[in-house]
Every structure is written in structure tokens, then in C-alpha cells.
Amino acid sequence: MRYTYTTKGVCSRSISFDINDNVITNVSFVGGCDGNLKAVSKLVNGMTVDQIESILRGNLCGYKNTSCADQLAIAVREAAESQK
């Protein structure tokens, strides 16, 4: 299932990804730091929701209380919960 999450408090505007059996693939960000977010997308491809959340949840960007990576962790958990 394709899922799109509207980010909050970061430069990227949204995150889209596929979720199947709690595995995340095909992550793409709209806006934000292009090179860094392409790298994050490649690194998490094929990971489970729990893996992504344990690695990325709580990462901050400068003075912000979140980051695009943190928003991804929030997004994948929300997607997993919506499938229950």
C-alpha cells in the first residue's frame, strides 16, 4: 500500500512510501535536503517499521525539535497503525 505523510516542522513537505507486511520500500521526500534525503531513502529501503523507528526516531535538525528522518519514523509508525 502506498502511504503519504504530510510532514510537520521540517523543510520537506511530505514523505511517500510503500508499506507491505511492516516492510518499507520506495521512500521519497518532497522538498528538503535532496542529497541527504535520497541517501536516507536508500538506507531504509527494505527495513521494517521497528528498525526505522529505532534508528531514526528522535533525530533532530539544528534548532528544530524534529528532523526529516524523525518525521519518517513517525510516518512509518502511523502507516503501520493505520493498517491494523
N, C-alpha and C positions, 0 to 999 in steps of 0.2 A: 504494500500500500504506500502511495506517495503521501508525504506529510509536509506541510508548510507551516512554519512558525514565524510570527512577527516578533522581532527582537525588541528589547527594551533597554535603553540606556547605553547603547553602543553605536558604533559607526555603521555597521551593516544593518540593512533594513529588514532582511528576512533570511531564513535558512530553510532549504528544502532537502528532503532525503527520502529514501525508501526504507521501510521497516517491514521485515518478514521474520517471524519467529524470534523477535527480540534482537535481530541482527540488522545493523545499519549499513546501508550502501548508498552510493551515488549522492553524496553530500555536496550541496552547492550553496554558496552565500551570495546575496545581492548586496553590493556595497562593501565597505570595509577595506582592510589592507589586503589587496588582491593576492600578492605572493604568499603571505603568511596563511591566508585562509585557504588557498589552494593546497598548501602543504598540510594543514590540519585535515582537510577533506581526504587527502590521500592516506594520511596516517591512521585515521579512524575507520577507513573502509573495511568492512567485514567484522568489525568489533561488535560485541553485544552492548546493550544499553548499560548494563552494570559496569563493564570495562570502561566505557566512555565516561560515565558519571564518576567513577573512582579516580580517573586521571585528570579530568578537566574541571570538575565542579569546584568552585571557589577560586579559580584563577582570576586575577584582577588585571585591569589595563590602566596603568598610570594612576590617576586620582579617582577613577571610576570605581564603584562598588561591584562591578561585574566586568566581563570581557566577552568577546565573540565566542571564545572557547567555552566559557561558563554558560553562555546562552545556549550553546549547542547541547551541553549536558542537561540543561533544563528542558530543552526542546525534545530530546530523545526520551527522557523520562515521561514527559507529558504525552507523547505519542504512544508509548508503551501502556500507560494507564488508560488512554482512550480506547485501546484495543481490548481491554478486559471486559 
